[in-house]
Amino acid sequence: MTTTIISEWIASHEAELINIAQDIFCHPELAYQETHSSKRLAEFLISQGFDVTGNTAGLDTAFTAVWGEGAPRLGFLAEYDALPELGHACGHNLLGTGVCAAACALKEYMASAKIPGTILVYGCPAEEIMSGKIVMDQAGVFDDLDVAVMWHPFDRNRISNDIWQSQDIKNYTFHGISAHASKSPDEGRSALDAAELMNIGVNYLREHVPGDVRMHYAYIDNHIPANVVPDTAKTNYFIRSSKRSRTDDASRRVDDCARGAALMTGTTVDIELVKSCKEMKVNRILAEIYYDAMTQIPTPEYTDEELTFAAQISKEAGFANNGIYFTGLEPLEAEPVPISIGTDASEVSHRVPLITISAATMCKGTPLHHWATAKQAGMSIGHKGMLYAARCMAEGTKQLLETPNALEKVWEEHTRKDR
């Protein structure tokens, strides 16, 4: 049965939670610049009785909020960074606020029922550049958790029984010799030629890697006019797959493309591994417990105005949802589902058992990192999904605490798997 205390707490704080989410939405901040957003969430947690310390793992916009004492230690992972140009087109204004709401609602229940344990909320910056949680994990921040809980905005309601991709993020910097591009090009060695040849090599490589491998790139820091043979050129690569061994193999072969391009052009190349993470390690025991809790929680209902908005934005963006904009809770899949996106939370999932809930904060067919995602993250459709997700996380964690030997079974599953 769902808990009146949790539902009542979320309902009584609904206006405040929406206000926080909107404030963060209206002040989008990029990775490691989330000063306003992290402060807003930290201040809310302090007002709800948490002790908050900043600068977690040496990151200026990370924080740790603690309530309670002893075991079990329950970690909630909040995100709040935005995307360049697009703002909160991944819904992190909702994500961070919803996580804090879940932790506070669970606290209210645990205090009332005198259930022992510690709730920890981690403010995790820079997810969009695959960084914050990896740095925090390497610093040992999550080592003593019994479980980690989070959610992510999507276009449907379900347990995220997904294998998010393992990833390497790399920078390739080519160094050549500058010369006048018209008068003496023979004296130059073009770093840009090398970068372009590397990219051509990678594009031919795509035919000869497993189907789940993704390799994508962008040029960065190349501010040289066309009348100069470029002596420097830099590309940023994301190399991904649903299994770490395949990512390792593809990453090595991309490195070889870079070295070959340097050899062909008489240049040199520096290869920088910016960040690396494993694929998501799912936990079936956790998934079943939280799914059972979600079956007892009504999914959001939408007004005529919200449905009209969904219809209009679907038409404008060309979403192929056939007029079905929102649905209820989707069934838990029998097997994990590989998906072609990544998150730094995957690294945490190998440290401690982690559960992720997906909640609809956008109409069906809306992709992440899209202007329509941001539109819906800043209005009532997004807010309803956030409040639903908060309740699901709190109720699922309550059920975890009250299921005999559940944490022991969760950890047996966690240590048994070697994916």
Order of alpha helices (4+ residues) and beta strands (2+ residues): alpha-alpha-alpha-beta-beta-beta-alpha-beta-alpha-beta-beta-beta-beta-beta-alpha-beta-beta-beta-alpha-beta-alpha-alpha-beta-alpha-beta-alpha-alpha-alpha
